[in-house]
Amino acid sequence: MNLFKNKLGTFIAFIMIGSFLSAQSNISGTVKDNNGMSVPGANIILEGTSKGAVTDIDGKYTVSNVENGTYTMIVSYLGYSESRKSITVDGTDLTVDFVLTEDTESLDQVIVTGVTNPKSRINSSVSVTTMRPKVIQQSAPRTTAEIFRTIPGIRSESSGGEGNSNIAVRGVPVSSGGSKYVQLQEDGLPVLLFGDMSFATADIFTRFDNNIGRIEAIRGGSASTLSSNSPGAIINLISKTGKTQGGSIGTSFGLDYGSFRTDFDYGAPIGEGLYFHAGGFYRAGEGLRETGFTANNGGQIKLNLTKEFEKGYVRLSTKYLNDRAAAYLPMPIKVTGTNDDPDWGNAPNFDATRGSLHSSYLTQNVNLGADGQLRRSNVADGMNPISTSLGLDASFELSDGWRLRNNGRFSFNKGNFVSPFPAEVNTASAIAESFGTGSTLTYANDGSAVSDDALLARIHMFDVELNDFNNFMNDLRLTKSFDNVDVTVGYFKSIQNVSMSWLWNSYLQEVNDDNARLIDVADATGTALSTNGLYAYGVPFWGNCCTRNYDTQYNISAPYANIAIEASEDLNFDASIRFDKGQVDGTFAGTVQTTFDINNDGVISAPEQSVSAVDTANPTPVDYDYDYVSYSLGVNYKLQDGQAVFARYSRGAAAKADRILFAGLDYLDGDKINALDFINQAEVGYKRGFDNGALYATLFYAKTTEEGGFEATSNSIIENDYSSLGVELEGFYRINDLSLRGGVTYTNAKIDSGDNDGNTPRRQPDFIYNFIPTYNFGTEKQNSFGLSFIGQSKAYAQDNNDLVMPGFVIINGFFNYGITKDLSANLGFNNIFDTLGITESEEGSIVEGQTNYVRARPVPGRSISLGLNYTFR
């Protein structure tokens, strides 16, 4: 009987176990992003249970032994919006795939720029914006600098073409061009040590393409102490690594302008812990404005290779850039009305939004080179950066909580900058009179007379050879993690060469946006004063100031330290200090006038009687040192999940390079050099995350103390002190398939010294803003369309606060259509309504009540492009 009972119990238990097992299932699938790329490391959980999984390197997962029932599956990964699906398990295995949407506004997004250790935004006491390629595409940018227009606090005057942009932050001035207080980085290292070198601004040597995985932009904060010459902001372009397999190839072309461009990239694991990424672009075409020749021609290729080890990684990288792009300098624009309420419009025969001063009649510039020998340049080269770089980034965990990272790069940089600058725009009669009473003007191509009321431009050909801008950048840091304290000590080393030659000539040219003709001039006796439009080998209108040569080197050493304290789960502090020491040596030489038969015809023509040459016999020696201390203190308090406040105070500086090698200073005495400009900053911020969005608000104050620096376009030394108080707002919200993104910055900026004390700094609007609504649709949300509104309020042309540049808003649009799962088409519209937006003006006032012609830089007009993109895995 007992035996029977035992057998019966065993049988019943077997049945029950069988039934239990038959009521359990496996759930498997893949997790990808909205570009079809696998997402390794994503977390999958069944809500209300302990069941879950983590995706492997291919984005695959399996959740085993799930009992019958209805569940909510939750998938999460840093930088992506959480995804939920309701499922029912009924005894059979399920396949459930997920597509994650990038969420750069997430407070859990990890940042690496401006911090010594990667941190989430919720725990960071800095103002930072992260943009991924999909977000960047929504504003339909045509150049790298146009991408930065949607970063709160950043004012990017992207009217100069693919480079030569003025980039400012939080009311800190653009006093002499470029990005003086804003540093552009690639993968955590500066592109150039100085952002405002004449004709070699950092954005000229920077290109955004499919290699970039994301852009991080930090304003203020610890930017002062974690890099040199970056007290205002750091904009870091971070490359893809290929850890996730996949890539794309795409072609785009202009529908209403001459442009053709192909981009490609691919990355993949190729071994255990070994992966690579490669990509680049090539383009050709006339560009956004009419030039009369192929103004854009060139490309870039990048490659990196990463090997992961048990406790670290080593990454090798290389880049080759050789690109030609037109540089758009100020153009003639008609202004009437009053200084306070001007009416800006097209000059006769010149469309301000589509025209340029380039012409097929003026494609060569011949003069004496820096070595005293004849040389010829091609105006079609425009901005022609040639850069080859090799980088090594290695990071390893050591024993006892230590981590070592060394990020270094050699870059071999050179190139050209050639573009026509209008030194004067005036009537033919006024320009003829400047050559002497009775002088006459004729068209160089046919000898016909120029009417007295014709509008002409006196052209200074900004012809600069960028001989050697090679640099070495290396950032070494050692971090020790204690229980609640992280300590970092680092050493930054940089060597930046600055070798360039300014070789400028002067021409007369009609104002016309369709292959403007050159103008010859003769004196009252009929003696020719010019040859085919060229009237001077040099720039006598500016006192022959600007035939010059620089050969200098900047050797920077900067030890720094950072301490981060986690006082509690919600409260953390950080403090950092940096000591920059610069050693500068070399020479620069100015202008000497000589007689030279430039065209080798055996006759000394009028322009050849006084030829500007580099005064190589009398170089000015340069040998001085400088040093400064930067520091930053920050605190972050987490109010609750998804909500935090922070505060920070910082002091930093930016050193000058060639901008002071023009001012007649004592270049052998570091105490008498205007080498440093300082910024003191304070900020208080609030961060708030929602289920479907986020909001960031930062109140900021900046005090800038500047010493004099040279500006080539105005041929003057600019020296001012400034202060600014303002607020940044940045937000994102998603309503089902509609995404709303935007930002606004209010700045109350003032000049605090000199003749313009109390005025608003030139080109500084009170408001800059952007608003970008986007809608996704289709069975798999593969289609999307949207608009971007990018604008600013009025600003003053110059520090005297006379002439107003009106506010404007540029409206862009895009439409993406998924033809197949991997093939998509894109239609992009930039400046849909062909708005005339002025970003800078050489003239600071007009004569009221009459027609004026000023020299100004407007944003490009309407352009429409079509692209096809294929994504592969």
Helices and strands as residue ranges (DSSP letters): H 2-22, E 24-33, E 43-46, E 52-54, E 60-67, E 69-76, E 83-89, E 94-95, E 98-100, E 110-111, E 119-120, G 121-123, E 127-131, H 133-137, H 144-147, G 148-150, E 154-157, E 166-169, E 182-186, E 189-190, G 202-205, E 212-219, G 221-224, E 233-239, E 246-254, E 258-271, E 274-287, E 296-309, E 312-324, E 331-337, E 342-346, E 364-368, E 374-378, G 379-381, E 383-397, G 399-401, E 402-427, H 428-434, E 440-443, E 455-468, E 471-481, E 485-502, E 505-510, E 519-522, E 534-536, G 540-542, E 548-566, E 571-589, E 591-594, G 607-609, E 611-614, E 620-640, E 643-655, G 658-660, G 670-672, E 676-689, E 693-705, E 709-711, E 716-718, E 721-735, E 738-751, E 767-777, E 783-792, E 795-796, E 804-805, E 808-818, E 823-830, E 838-841, E 852-858, E 863-872
